[in-house]
Each structure stands twice: as structure tokens, then as C-alpha cells.
Amino acid sequence: MSFRTIIEPFRIHSTQAIRHTTPREREEALRRVGYNLFGLHGDEVLIDLLTDSGTGAMSSRQWAAMMDGDESYAGSRSFYRFQEVVQDITGLREVIPTHQGRAAERILFSVMVKPGQVVPNNTHFDTTRANIEYTGAEARDHVIAEGRVPAKRHPFKGNMDVAALEATIAEVGAARIPLVMVTVTNNSGGGQPVSLANLRAVRAVCDRHGIPLFLDACRFAENAYFIKLREPEYADWPVKKIAQEMFRLVDGCTMSAKKDGLANIGGFLAMNDARAAVQCRNLLILTEGFPTYGGMAGYDLEAVATGLEEVLDEDYLKYRLRSTAYLAERAEAAGVPVVQPPGGHAVYLDALALLPQIPRSAYPAQALAVELYREGGVRGVEIGSVMFGKRHEDGTEAPAAMELVRLAIPRRTYTQSHVDYVGEVIAAVAKRKAELKGFRIVEQAPWLRHFTARFAPA
Ligand SMILES: Cc1ncc(COP(=O)(O)O)c(C=O)c1O
């Protein structure tokens, strides 16, 4: 028998209270933090959609495994379990644990990337880009054209533009490209997937030029489930087999276990090249710890190992992708345009389309993010000109490509009624859209200003 309702495939075993605040408390909080939602105390937020990274709920199996964590400095039993689970999914021989994704990136790029080289990716996540640029190399984005247009529908908007990749190789020469990366899912746009056909095409290009291919694998399970849903040849494959096929096509990966590791902290670097792995482990010892724990406690290794097993459960993935799409539908029904189709882990509201009266110099997406908090205690994040606007020497600014508010959904944390509530808050704000006004920045840091800037109503 098949029922229409897709349920949360878990029952709630332990709860954490969230508290309603009054409109007055929220107004005071907004004033105190200079209208920057990063400044809020967690207890001032009712539904926190700031990020899906490290904010998920762990299962009773994960907590139980943590109790059994082996804290041996060297050779921890928990490491060997972790290694076995990672090898089973990825097929990669060398497994190097790290405290989170960016540590894996820093170690990998320190070993493989030299100044003046170029690393192509579908879209570099900001820590990936920063770690590549820190080595003196260039990070280039080659996502397909559809991936850059919010309203455009495409089943695999995260795909790499293979022709653009070939053009870059022809331009700079294969010798200057130490590796190609593909980010699954592509974080920009809320987690747009990459197809197996595309990964195979990228692999073929890399093979022709002798360039290693790495996955930024943070949301590999969500990507694998999108493949099952949208790439007809794989409709009958178990999602674990699809994930294994994705990893079979690469020489290595970086992973933040704070996403599809279903853990609050952790990550790893994995590869087949034993010589590069020795260099990576030597570096790891400098900053992370011994190679059998790499910046994690034994209990973290257990949490991640169990999380990696659980994340491939198809009922979980069905619920996960459906709940993201459901929030997008609620926003659209309220008359708020969203990036289409919704990705795996987040919904992006298009503030530019919703609030045409606010000039881009007055940060329409900041205005929308602030209003969602003011209306109902919902915290999202501005992904627009506050975060990505280009500042010129003369004090003027060029706006970012888009003015979006990202609502990222923590894993297994909120229920459908929480999402319905967020939908109502969005609808209430949309009803008053003509009244919304922009902001000006009154204080800002020289870089990454979005974290600490203070604003005043324009
Ligand atoms: C695609 C992608 N790569 C890398 C990272 C970095 O991982 P971490 O935050 O664990 O350092 C993130 C985190 O959000 C991400 O989304």
C-alpha cells in the first residue's frame, strides 16, 4: 500500500526546548545586534535555519556508539571502525580523519597545489576557494550555465560545464592543473546535484590529461538520492550503490561530516595515492593530531561512522529532500519566488524579486532576513550584496549577482509543523512587503563583513 504522506522516519527520543520570544524582545535583540542576525543569542531564535552544518540531531544509535568510543591516542578501535565505513562507501584506500571539512581541504591543497596553478570545480565553496587561494593558486568555477540562473529548471544544476573545463585545460595546460574538484551537491543554489553522466564525462577529461579528480563530498548522500530520482538508469539502484559509483569515479575526496556525516563535528580526507597520503599525514600531525584521530575524539569517530551508515537510508533521504521541497512550495504559495528547483539542503528566497522598492545599495535580502526574524523568530542568512558585494576604494560598491535569503535545513531537527510555521512567517512578511525598508552599514570589518557588520535602517 502506498500513502501520500512522507513522514519523518524517526520518532523523537529526546527533546530540546525552543522558546517563543515576544515581538518586543525581538525588536530589542535586533537593535542590540545592529540588525545582524549572526549576533543573536541562540535562545533568541525560535527556528534556526542559519546553516545545515553541524546543526543536525544525532540518533540514539549514534549516542550509543559514542559511549563506546575508544579514546586511545594511537590505534583507537573507533578509528578502525570509522576507516572501514569510509572505505566501504568510497572504495578509497587511504582514510585521514580531520576535525572538519576545511582541515581536509587545507591539508590536501598544501600537499597537491603550488603557487600559479589552477583548480577547476563546479563551484568552490568559500573555504575551498580560500584554501586554494592561500596556496597562491587560482580557484575557477565551471558550473553549467543553467546553474547560474535562479529561475531556470534543470535536473542537475550542479553539473560541471565540461567544455569550459576543457577550455581551461587548453588555456593553462594540464601540467598547471594539480587536480579537478566536483562539489556534491553544489552548495551554491542550495545544494544542486551533479549527475553520474556528468561525473563520468569529467572523469574522461581528467583521464585524457592525466589529472586527478576529487569530490568535495559533504552532501554525497543527498546527491546520490537525486541521481536515483532524476537519472533514469539508476532508478532501481540502491542509493548506497549509487554513492559507491560516484566515489569509484574519483581519486579522492574531502568531506565535512557536519553535513551527510550526520554529526555535529568531524570530517576526513580520503584518496588512493599512498605517497600523497603519507605527506598529508605528516602535515596532519602538525595541526590536527595523530593520524588515527585527526582532531576528533574517539567518540566523534563513532558518531560519524554511524552517521555515514544512517545517511544512506532511503526513507531518510526521501524525507530529507521532500522536506526541503515542501518549504520551497510553502514560500512560493506565499508569493515569494525561490531558486528553482530547490536543492537538497536549503531554500533560497529571491529578495530582489520580492522587494523591488529597496535599491540594491540598501540590501534587500538583509531586509528580508531581518523581517523573518522580527515577524516570527526565524533566522536565515543573507546571501547577497552584504556577503558578496564588491567594495571599491572610493567607498562605492558593486552589488552581488543575486540578493537571496538562504533558509538551510538542519538534518532530522525540525518537524513538518515547524516548516509549516516558517511558511506562515514567510507569508506574513510577504503580505507586508510594500512596507519593508532597506539598511545601511554603519560598521564593518575589512573582509567577511557579513559576520560582524552593524546596520541601521536606511
Ligand atoms: C560544499 C562544502 N565544502 C566544504 C565545506 C567546509 O566544511 P566545514 O564547515 O566542516 O569546514 C562546506 C561547509 O559548509 C561545504 O558546504
The ligand as a MOL file (V3000), in Angstrom:
LIG
                    3D

  0  0  0     0  0            999 V3000
M  V30 BEGIN CTAB
M  V30 COUNTS 16 16 0 0 0
M  V30 BEGIN ATOM
M  V30 1 C 30.4670 22.2750 -0.1190 0
M  V30 2 C 31.2200 22.4890 1.1620 0
M  V30 3 N 32.5480 22.2350 1.2070 0
M  V30 4 C 33.2500 22.4110 2.3330 0
M  V30 5 C 32.6620 22.8840 3.4940 0
M  V30 6 C 33.5330 23.1020 4.7140 0
M  V30 7 O 33.2490 22.2130 5.7380 0
M  V30 8 P 33.4770 22.6110 7.2740 0
M  V30 9 O 32.4850 23.6710 7.6140 0
M  V30 10 O 33.2370 21.3240 8.0080 0
M  V30 11 O 34.8820 23.0630 7.4160 0
M  V30 12 C 31.3040 23.1620 3.4970 0
M  V30 13 C 30.6600 23.6870 4.7210 0
M  V30 14 O 29.6090 24.3050 4.7340 0
M  V30 15 C 30.5510 22.9630 2.2990 0
M  V30 16 O 29.2260 23.2150 2.2370 0
M  V30 END ATOM
M  V30 BEGIN BOND
M  V30 1 1 1 2
M  V30 2 1 2 3
M  V30 3 2 2 15
M  V30 4 2 3 4
M  V30 5 1 4 5
M  V30 6 1 5 6
M  V30 7 2 5 12
M  V30 8 1 6 7
M  V30 9 1 7 8
M  V30 10 2 8 9
M  V30 11 1 8 10
M  V30 12 1 8 11
M  V30 13 1 12 13
M  V30 14 1 12 15
M  V30 15 2 13 14
M  V30 16 1 15 16
M  V30 END BOND
M  V30 END CTAB
M  END
